[in-house]
C-alpha cells in the first residue's frame, strides 16, 4: 500500500493541469517594443490574461502616423477574420437550441443560395463544411475583395453576387482550404432561422452578454472616433489604407479594442460561460475546437481547423484561436485552457512585426514551461517508406494563384542520421519530423512550434501529407525537380533576352551606318518584345499584390491583360520567324543561342496557357 502511495505521489504532478506560467512583464515589453522599432510598426495592443483576470496589458505606438494619436485602451482595431469565430459561436448557439444542425445540408436549408458541387448526390455541402472550410469552395475573387460596398449591402443581396467562387473543387469533407465564401452563408442561415439581421442578433445574443459595448461591424459608433488607421506598403514608406467595407461582413468586418475581444476569448476558456452567464454548453466549445471532417481528422489528427477556430502547437501545448487581417492591419487571439492562458495581439500594420510579436509572446510566456511531446513512435520500415519522398502543394485556397504554389511549393521528406526531416526544395532550414504514430508526425520548428502532420490517402489513392494550413500530394523526384529547374532556366533566359534586346538594338543602329545589318532582326525584336511584355506584366502584378486594384477594371489590370497576350504573341512570332529565316543566321552558335531563347519563351507561354494566364483578367 505504501509503495502504491509513493508511486501515486510521483505521478500526480504529471496528471494535474498545468499551472499558469509566470508573466515576465518587463522582458515581454522590451521584446515587443524592440520589434515595433525594428519594423516601424505604427501601433499595437497586447493583452495576456487568464480565464477570469488580466495579467498584462501593453499599448504602444500611434493610431495614425500623421496625427500621432497614441494607442489607448479605447483604440479600436480591425479584427478581420477573427469575425469568423463569432459566426461559429452564434451558429453553435442555434445548434444547442435545436434550430440548426451541423449535418444539415445547405441546399435544403437555403435552396436560393447558388453553389455547385458535382458530388452533391453522395457528399452534399453541409453546415459543418462551411464552418471547417472543407467545402472545397474557392476563395473570393479579386473583384469581390475590391467591391465598393457602402456598408448597407445585406447578406441576402451579397450572396447573389460573385457566386462563381462557391464551387466545390473536390469532394466536400476531404481537405481544409481556407476561404471567405463560407462564413457569410452560415450567417445568412442564422438570419433565416432567427428572423433577424445577423448583426442585430449578434449584438443582442453575444456582444451585450459579453459586455462588448463599442464593438461594431461597420465604421460607425465609437469607431468613428477610436478606430486606428491601417498602414500598408513598405516599412520605410507606409501608406494609409481607407476603411475597407467588407462586402459580406461576417467574413471579416469586426472592429474592437483588445479589451473587448478578451471577454470573447475568456468565454471560450471558461467553456462557454462569462461572468456566470452561459452562452454555450461546454460540449459545444469542445466541438468548436475540434476538426472532424477533413481527411487528416479522420486519420486521427486533432490539430487543424475546427469550427472557425484552429490550433497552434508550441512546445507541445495546443493553443486555439484565430488570426485576422485586412490591408494594413493584423489581429490574433490564442488561448490554452490547460495553462489557463490567453493573449490578444492587434496591430495597424501589415508588416513583419506582427509575426515576431506572436513568436516573442509564446517564447516569453512559456519560457519556464518544459517542452511536452508525446513519446516517439518507432516507425516500421514499411511506414517509413510510405512517408519518404517529395510532396507538392495541392488543394489550394485560391485556384487563380495556384500556378505559383504548384511550381514552388514542393517539400522533401528524407532520413538522415536515423532522423526524419522535411525541407522545402526552394531553401530554408530542414525541420525534424518526430513520429508519434505510424501516420502522424510532430514537426519540430526551431522557434518552438510543434505542429502535427498526417499521412493519409486522398480519393484517388494518392499519398497526401497534411498539416495545419498545408495540403500536399506525393510526387516523384523528377516531378518535383524538373518544373523548378525548367522554371529557373526559363527565367534566366528571360533575363538574358532583356539584356540581349538592348545589345541587338544598339548593334542594329550601328550596323545600318556600316552596311552590316544584324541578321534575323525580326526574330530578335520579337524575343525582346516577349521579354518586355512578360517583365512588365510581372512588375504590375507584384506592385498590386497587396491591394485591391487587381479586382478593378482599370489601366493597370488592362495592361496586365494586354501584356499577357503580347507575351504569347511575341513568343510565337519569334518561333515562326526563326523557322522561316533561321538559315540566314550567320553563326551556328548564334543560331543555337536564338533557338534556346525561343524554346524557353515557348516553355513560359506553354505554362501560361496551361494555367489560363494568357488573356489574364485579374478582376474576373
KOLVOLUM-546803 format. One record per residue: x, y, z of N, C-alpha, C in turn; residue in one letter. Coordinates in steps of 0.1 Angstrom, whole numbers, plus 5000, padded with zeros to 4 digits. Layout:
<nodes>
XYZXYZXYZa ...
</nodes>
This chain:
<nodes>
500849885000500050005000500950135000x 501950125008502850245009503550264996x 503950144989504550164976503650224966x 502350184966501450244957501250394960x 501250434972501050574976502250654971x 503450594972504650654968504650684953x 504250574945504150594931503150704927x 502050704934500950804932501550944933x 502350964944502851094947503851134935x 504551034930505551064919504751104906x 503651034904502951054891501951164892x 501551214904500551314905500851444897x 502051494898502351614891502151604875x 502251484870502051464856500551464852x 499751434862498351424859497551554862x 498251644870497551764873497551864861x 496551954860496652054850497852144851x 498352184840499552284841499152414847x 500052474855499752594861500052714852x 499352824854499552944846501052984848x 501852994837503253034839503353174843x 504353214851504553354855504853444843x 504353564844504553664833505753754836x 506753744827507853834828507553964821x 506854054827506354174821507354254815x 508454284822509554374817510154314805x 510454184805511054124794510154124782x 508854104784507954104773507854244766x 507754344775507654484770508854524762x 510054484766511254514759511254444745x 510854324745510854244733509854304723x 508654344727507654394719508054534713x 508554624722509054754718510154744708x 511054654710512254634701511754594687x 510754504687510154464674509454584667x 508654654675508054774669509054874662x 510154894669511154984664511854924652x 512154794652512854734641511954734628x 510654714630509854704618509054834616x 509254934624508555064623507055044622x 506554954631505154924632504455044639x 503455104634502855224640502355204654x 501455104656500855084669500454944672x 500354914685500054774689499254774702x 498354674704497754644717498154494720x 498654474732498954334736498354314749x 497554204750496954164763497354014766x 497653984779497853854783496853834795x 496153724796495153704806494853564809x 494153534820493653404824492153404820x 491453304824490053294821489253394829x 489853454839489053554847489753674851x 491053694847491753814851492753854840x 493053984840494054044831495454034838x 496453984831497753964836498754074831x 498554114819499454204812498754284802x 499154414801498554504790499654594786x 499754604772500754694767500154764755x 499954894755499554984744500855064740x 501155054727502355124723502155184709x 502855294706502855344693501655444691x 501355464678500355564674499255504666x 498055564666496855514658496955564644x 497755674642497855734629499255804628x 499955774618501355824617501355974614x 500356034609500256174606499856254619x 498756204625498256284637499056244650x 499756134650500456084661499556064674x 498356034671497456004682497855874688x 498155874702498655754708497655644709x 498155514710497255404712496855404727x 495555384729495055384743494155254744x 493555234756492655124758491455134749x 491055254745489855264737490155254722x 491455254718491755234704491155114698x 490455124687489855004680490654964668x 490754834666491554774655490554694647x 490954674634490254584625490554444630x 489554364632489754224637489854124625x 489454164613489554084602488853954604x 489453844600488853704600488553654614x 489053724625488553684638487053684639x 486453774630485053774629484353644627x 485053554620484553424617484353334630x 485153364640484953284653483653324659x 483253444657481953494662480753424655x 481053404642480053334634479853194639x 480953124642480852984647480152974660x 480453074669479753074682478253094681x 477853184672476453214670475753094664x 476453024655475852904649475652794659x 476652774668476552674678475452704688x 475252834690474152874699472752824694x 472652824680471452774674471452624674x 472552564672472652414673472252374687x 472752444697472352404711470852414713x 470152504707468752524709467952434699x 468652354691467952274681467352344669x 467752464667467352534655468252514643x 469352454645470352424634471052294638x 471552224627472352104629473552114621x 474752074626475952084618475951994606x 475151894606475051804595473951844585x 473251954587472252004578472852034564x 472152004554472552024540472252164536x 473252234530473052374526471852384516x 471852294506470752304496469352294501x 469252224512467852214518467552334527x 468552384534468352504542468152634534x 468852644523468852774516468952734501x 467952684495468052654480468252774471x 468052894477468253014469469653054468x 470552994476471953034476472652944465x 473253014455473852944444475252884448x 475452754445476752694446476752574437x 477952524433478052404425478852294432x 478452174432479152064438478751934431x 479751884423479451764414479251644423x 479551644436479351534444478151544453x 477251644450476151674459475251554462x 475051464452474251344455474751254466x 476051244466476651154476477351224488x 477851344485478551424495478151564494x 476951594500476451734499477251834508x 477151954504477752064513476952074525x 477552064536476752074549477252194557x 476552224567476852344576478252324582x 478652204586479952174592481052204582x 480852174569481852204559482052354558x 481052434559481152574558481952634569x 481852574581482452624593483952574594x 484252454588485552404589486352424576x 485752504567486452534554486852404546x 485952304546486152184539485152164528x 484552274523483552274512484252244499x 485552284498486252284485486052414477x 485252514483485052634477486352714474x 486352784463487452874461487353004470x 488453074472488353204479487653304470x 487253414477486753524469487653564457x 486953614446487753664435488253804439x 489253854432489753984435488654094433x 487754064424486654154422485754164434x 485554054441484754054453485454134464x 486854114465487554184475487554334473x 487554374460487654514457486254584456x 485154504458483854564456483654684465x 483154794459482954914467481654904474x 481654864486480454844494480254964503x 479055014504478755134512478255094526x 478454964530478154914543476654894545x 475854914535474454884536474054764529x 474954694522474654574514474154464524x 473054404521472554294530473254164526x 473254074536473753944533473053874522x 471753884522470853824512471253874498x 471454004496471854064484473354024480x 474254034490475654004488475853864483x 475053764488475253624484474753604470x 474153694463473753674449474853724440x 475953784446477053844438478253754438x 479053754427480253674427480153534431x 479153464426478853334431479753224426x 480653264416481453164410482453104419x 482753174430483753114440483153004448x 481852994449481152884456481052764447x 482152704444482252594435483252484442x 482652374445483452264452484452204442x 485752234445486752184435487152044438x 486851994450487051854454485851814463x 485751684466484651634474484651704488x 483451764491483351824505483651734516x 484451784525484851694537486151624534x 486951664524488251604521489351684526x 489451814522490651894525490152024531x 490852074541490552214546491352304537x 490652404531491252504523490452634527x 491252724533490652844539489952934528x 488852984530488153074521487153164528x 486853274522485953374528484453354523x 484253244515482953224510481953154519x 482453084529481653004538480953084549x 481653164556481053234568479853314565x 479853394554478553474551477353384549x 477653264543476553164541475953124554x 476853094564476353044577475553164584x 476153284583475453404589474053424583x 473953394569472653404563471653304568x 472153184571471353074577470853114590x 471653184598471253234611470153334610x 470353424600469253524597467953454594x 467953354586466753284582466153214594x 466953154603466453084614465953174625x 466553294627466153384638465153494633x 465153514620464253624615464853764618x 466153774622466753904625467953924616x 468354044614469554084607470754024616x 471753964609472753894616473453984627x 473854114622474554204631473654234644x 472354254642471454284653471354164663x 471254044657471253924665472453914673x 473653934667474953924674475054024685x 474554144683474654244694473854204706x 472654144703471754114714472153984721x 472653884714472953754720474353734724x 475353804718476753784720477453914726x 477354024719478054144723477654194737x 476354204739475854254751476154164763x 475854034762476253944774477753954777x 478553974767480053984769480554124773x 479654214774480054354778480754424768x 480554384755481354444744480454564739x 480854684744479954804742480254884729x 481554874725481954954713482154874700x 482254744702482554654690481454674679x 481954684667480954714656481454644643x 480554614634480854564621481154674611x 480754794614480854904604481755014610x 482055104601482755224606481755324612x 481255294623480255374629480355374645x 479555444652479555444666480955494671x 481555414681482855454687483955444677x 483755364666484855354656485055484649x 484055574648484355704641485355784649x 485555764662486455834669487755754673x 487555634675488655554681489355454671x 488755434659489355334650490755384645x 491755294646493055334642493155334626x 494155394621494355394607495355284603x 494955194594495855094590496855144580x 498055074580499155114571499754994563x 499755004550500354904542501654964536x 502154894525503354944519504554894526x 505754944523506954904529507054974543x 507954924551508154974564508755114564x 509555144553510155284552509155384545x 508155324537507255414530505855364533x 505355374545503955324548502855414541x 501755344537500655404530499455394538x 498755504541497455494548496455414540x 495655324546494655254540493255304543x 492455334534491055374537490255254543x 489155294550488455184556487855094546x 488054964547487554864538486154814543x 485154844535483854794538483754654532x 483954554540483954414535482654384529x 482654324517481354304510480354224518x 480854114524479954034533480554034547x 480054114556480654154568481054034577x 480253924578480553814587481953744584x 482453774572483753714568484953784575x 484753914579485953974584485854124587x 484754174592484554314593484554374607x 484654294618484554354631485754444635x 485354544643486354644648486154644663x 487254644671487154634685488554664691x 488554724704489754724711490054594717x 491354564721491754434726490954404739x 490654504747489954474759488554424757x 487954444745486654394742486754264735x 487854234729488054094723488353994735x 488954044745489353954756488153874762x 486953944765485853864771485453754762x 485453764749485053664740486053544742x 487353564742488353464744488153394758x 487953484768487753424782486453334782x 485453374775484253294774484553154769x 485453144758485853014753486752944763x 487553014770488452944780487552894792x 486452954795485552914806484552814800x 484752754789483852654783482452714781x 482352834775481052884771480452984781x 481153004793480553094803481353214805x 480753334807481453454810480753524822x 481453544832480953604845479653554849x 479553424849478353354854477253334844x 477353394832476353384822476853284811x 476053184809476453084799475853104785x 476753124776476453144762476353014755x 477252914758477352784752477552684762x 477052564760477452444768478852404766x 479552354776481052324774481252224762x 480352134759480552044748480552114735x 479852224734479852294721481152374719x 481752424730483052484729484152374725x 484052264731484952154727484852124712x 483552114708483352084694483952194685x 483852324689484352434681485852414679x 486552364689487952354688488452224681x 487652134677488052014671487751994656x 488751974648488451944634487951804632x 486951784624486351654623486251604608x 486051694599485651654585486851624576x 487951684577489051674567489651534568x 490351494558490951364558491951344569x 492651454573493651444584492951414597x 491751474599491051454612490551304612x 490051254601489551114601490751014601x 491951064599493150974601493750984615x 493051064624493451064638494051194643x 494251294635494751414639493751504646x 494051564657493251654665493651804663x 494751824655495151954652494651994639x 494452124637493952174624492852284626x 491952294617490952394617489652334621x 489152374633487852334638486752424632x 485752464640484752554636485152694637x 485752754627486352884627487252904640x 487952804643488852804655489952704651x 491252744651492252654647493452644657x 494252544656495252514666496652574662x 497352604672498752644671499452564682x 500352474679501052394689502452454691x 502752484704504052534708504652464720x 505752404718506452324729505552204733x 504652164724503752054727502452094733x 502252224736500952274741500152334730x 498952284729498052324718497252444722x 497452554715496652674716495552674706x 494452734709493352754700493152904697x 492552934686492253074683492053104668x 492353224664492253264650492953394647x 493453404635494053534630493053614623x 493453734620492653824611493553924604x 493053964592493954064585493054144575x 493354264574492854354563494054424558x 493954494547495054564541495654664552x 496854634556497454724566497054704580x 496454594584496154564598496054414600x 496554374612496554234615496154214630x 495554094632494954064646495153914648x 495053884662495453754665494953724680x 494253614682494053574696494353424697x 494853384709495253244712494953224727x 494553094730494353054744494652904745x 495052874757495252734761494552714775x 493452644775492752624788493552554798x 494252454795495052384804496052474812x 496752564804497652654810496952774816x 495652784814494852904818495453034813x 495753034800496553144795495953184781x 495753314779495253364766495953494763x 495953524750496553654747495953704734x 496053834732495553914720496654004715x 496854004702497754104696497054174684x 497054304684496454384674497454484669x 497654504656498554604650497854674639x 498254794636497754864625498854874614x 499354764611500354754600500354614594x 500654594582500754464575502154414575x 503054474582504454434581504854314589x 506154274589506654154595506654154610x 506454274617506554284631505454204638x 504354184632503254104638503653964641x 504253894632504653754634505653744645x 506553844645507653834655507153864669x 506053954670505453974683504853844689x 504153774680503553654684504553544688x 505653544681506753454685507353484698x 507553624700508053664713507153634725x 505853654722504853624733504953484738x 504953384728505053244732506353214738x 507453274733508753244739508853294753x 508353414756508453474770507453404779x 506253384774505153324783505453184787x 506053114778506352964781507852934783x 508553044787509953034789510252924800x 509452924810509752834822508952704820x 508152694810507352564808508152464800x 508452344805509152244798508452194786x 509252164775508552104763507851974767x 506751954761505951834764505451774751x 506251674747505851604734505451454737x 504651394729504351254731505551174729x 505551044734506650954732506950934717x 508150924713508450894699508050754696x 507450744684506950614679508050554671x 508350424673509350364664508650324651x 509050384641508450374628508850244621x 507950164616508350044609508850084595x 509750004589510350034577509350064566x 508249984566507150004555506550134557x 506250184569505650314572506650424568x 507850404571508850504567508950524552x 508950414545508950414530507750494524x 506650484531505450554526505650704528x 506350744538506550884541507650954533x 508750884531509850944524509550984510x 510051094506509851134492509551284490x 508951314479508651454476507151484476x 506751604480505351644481505151784475x 504151794467503851924460502551984466x 502552114468501352184473500152144465x 499052114471497852084464496652144472x 495452134465494152174472494352314477x 494552414469494952554473493752634478x 494052744485493052834489492452914477x 493352954468492953034457493452974444x 492452924435492852854423493652944414x 493353074414493953154404495453174406x 495853164419497253184422498053054424x 497352944421497952814424499152784415x 499252854404500352834395501652864402x 501652954411502852984419503152874429x 502152834436502352724446502752594440x 502152564428502452444422503852434418x 504452544414505852544409506752544421x 506552624431507452644442507152574455x 505952534456505552474469505852324470x 507152284469507552144469508452114481x 508052004488508851974500509451834498x 510551804505511151674505511251624520x 510751494521510951434534512051324533x 513051334541514151244540514751204553x 515551104553516151054566517651084566x 518151124578519551154579519951124594x 520951044596521351004609520250954618x 519450864611518350794617517250894622x 517151014617516151104620515451144607x 514151184608513451224597513351384596x 513451434584513451574582512551614570x 512051734571511251794560511851924556x 511951954543512652074538512052114525x 511852244523511452304510512552294500x 512252254488513252254477513752384474x 513052494477513552634474514352694485x 514752614495515652664505514952664519x 515652734528515152734542515752614550x 515552624563516152524572515252394572x 515952284573515252154575514752144589x 513552084590512952064603512651924606x 512951884618512851744622511451694623x 511151574618509851514620509951404630x 509151414641509251314651507951224651x 508051094647506951014646506150994660x 504851014660504050984671503050874669x 502950834657502050724653502550684639x 502050564634502550524620502350634609x 501250714611500950814601500850954606x 501350984618501351114623502651154629x 503051284627504451334630504351474636x 505251494645505351634650506551704643x 506251824638507151904630507851994640x 509151974643509852054653510552174647x 509752284648510252414643511252464653x 512352534648513352584657512952694666x 511852764662511252864671510552804683x 510252674682509452614693508152554689x 507652584677506352534672506452384670x 505352324673505252174672504052134665x 503852174653502652134645502651984642x 501451934639501351794636501051774621x 501751674615501551644601500951504600x 500051484591499351354590499451294576x 499851174575500051104562498751014560x 498151034548496950954545496850954530x 495650914525495450904511494150984507x 494251044495493051114490492151024483x 491051074477490050994470490650914458x 491750964452492450904441493450804445x 493550774458494550684464495950744463x 496150874461497450934462497850954476x 499050944479499550974493499551124495x 499051174506498951314509499551334523x 500251444524500751484537500151614541x 499351614552498551734556498951784569x 499051914570499251984583498452104584x 498552174595497852304596498252394585x 497252444577497452534566498352474555x 498352334554499252274544498652144539x 498452144526497952024518499051994508x 499551874508500551834498500251694493x 500651674481500351534475501751484470x 501951354472503251294468503451304453x 504751334450505151334436506551264435x 507051244423508351184421509451284422x 510651234423511851324423511851404410x 511651334399511651404386510451514385x 509351474390508151564390508351684399x 509251664410509451774419510551874413x 511651814408512751894404512651954390x 512051874380512051924366511352064364x 510152084370509552214368510352324374x 510952304386511752404392512952434383x 513652334379514852354370514552424357x 513452384351512952444339512552594341x 511852614353511452744356512652844358x 513652794365514852874368515552914355x 515652804346516352834333515552924325x 514252914325513353004317513453144321x 513553164334513653304340515053354337x 516053274338517453314334517453354320x 516853274311516853314297516053444294x 515053464302514253584301515153704304x 515953694315516853804319517853824308x 518353714302519353724291518753794279x 517453764276516753824265516653974267x 516254014279516154154282517354234279x 518554174283519854244281520154234266x 519954114261520354094247519554194237x 518354214241517554304233518154444231x 518654494242519354624242520554614233x 521354514235522554494226522254484212x 521154404209520754384195520354524189x 519654604196519154724191520354824188x 521254824197522454904195523254864183x 523454724182524154674170523354704157x 522054694158521354724146521554874141x 521454964151521655104147523055124141x 524055074148525455084143525655014130x 524954904128525154824116524554894104x 523554974105522955044094523855144089x 524655204097525555314092526755244086x 527055124089528255054083527854954073x 526554944069526054854059526254714063x 526254684077526354544082525254514091x 524054504086522854484094522954354102x 522254354114522154234122521254144116x 521554014115520753914109519453884117x 518453844110517153804115516653894126x 516754024124516354124134514954114138x 513954074129512554054134512453944145x 513253844144513253734154513753794167x 514853864167515453924179514454024185x 513854104177512954204183511654144189x 511254034183510053954188510453894201x 511653844203512053794215512153904226x 512654014222512754124231511354174236x 510454174226509054214229508454114239x 508753984237508253884246508753914260x 510053934261510653954275510154084281x 510054194273509554314279508054304284x 507254234276505854214279505754134292x 506454024293506353944305506854014317x 508054084316508554154327507654274332x 507054344322506054444326504854384333x 504354274328503154214334503554174348x 504654104350505054064363505354174373x 505854284368506154404376504854464381x 503854474372502554534376501854444387x 501854314384501254224394501854224407x 503254234407503954244420503654374427x 503554484420503254614426501854624432x 500954544427499554544431499154434440x 500054344444499754224451499154254464x 499454364471498854394484497654474484x 497154514472495954604471494854534464x 493754614463492554564457492454604442x 493554674437493454724423493354604413x 493854484417493754374408492254334406x 491354374414489954344413489154444405x 489854554401489154664394489654674380x 488654694371489054714357489554854355x 490854864353491554994352492754984343x 493555094343494755094334495754984338x 496054964351497054854355496554714351x 495254684354494754554351494554524336x 494154634329494054614314495454604308x 496454664314497854654309498354514311x 497954454323498354314325497654224315x 496454244312495754164302496454174288x 496754294284497354314271498754254271x 499454274282500854224282500954074282x 499954014288499853864288499653804274x 498853874267498553834253499753864244x 500453984246501654014238502753924241x 502853874254503953784257503753654249x 502553604247502353484239502553514224x 502053624219502153654205503653674201x 504353754209505753774205506553644206x 506353554215507053434216506753344204x 505453334200505053254189505653314176x 505653454175506153514163507653484162x 508353494173509853464173510053324168x 509253224172509453084168509153074153x 508053124148507753114134508753184125x 509153304129510153374121511553304121x 511953244132513153174133513153054124x 511952984124511852864115512052904100x 511453024097511453064083512753124078x 513453194088514653264084515953214091x 515853104098516953064106518253044098x 518153004085519352984077520153114075x 519453224077520153354074521053394086x 520953324097521753354109523253314105x 524153414106525453384101526253284109x 526153284122526953204131526053084136x 526752964136526052854142525752864156x 526652934164526552954178525353054180x 525253154172524253244173522853184170x 522853084161521553014158521152934170x 522052864176521752784188521252874199x 521952984201521553084211520153124209x 519753164197518453214194517453104197x 517752974193516752864195516552844210x 517652854218517552834232516552944238x 516753064233515853174238514453154234x 514253114221512853084217512252974224x 513052864226512552754233512052784247x 512852864254512552904268511252994268x 511153074258509953164257508753084254x 508852974246507652894243507352814256x 508352774264508052704276507252794286x 507652914287506953004296505553024291x 505353044278504053064272503152944274x 503752824272503052704275502552684289x 503352724298502952724312501852824315x 501952944309500853034310499552984304x 499652914293498452864286497752754295x 498552674301498052564309497252624321x 497752734327497152794339496252904336x 495952924323494953034319495453174321x 496753194320497353324322497453414310x 497253354298497253434286495853494285x 495853634284494553704284494053714298x 494953724308494653724322493753844326x 492653814332491753914337491753904352x 492553974359492653964373491353994381x 490554074375489254114382488154004380x 488453904372487353814369487553684377x 
</nodes>
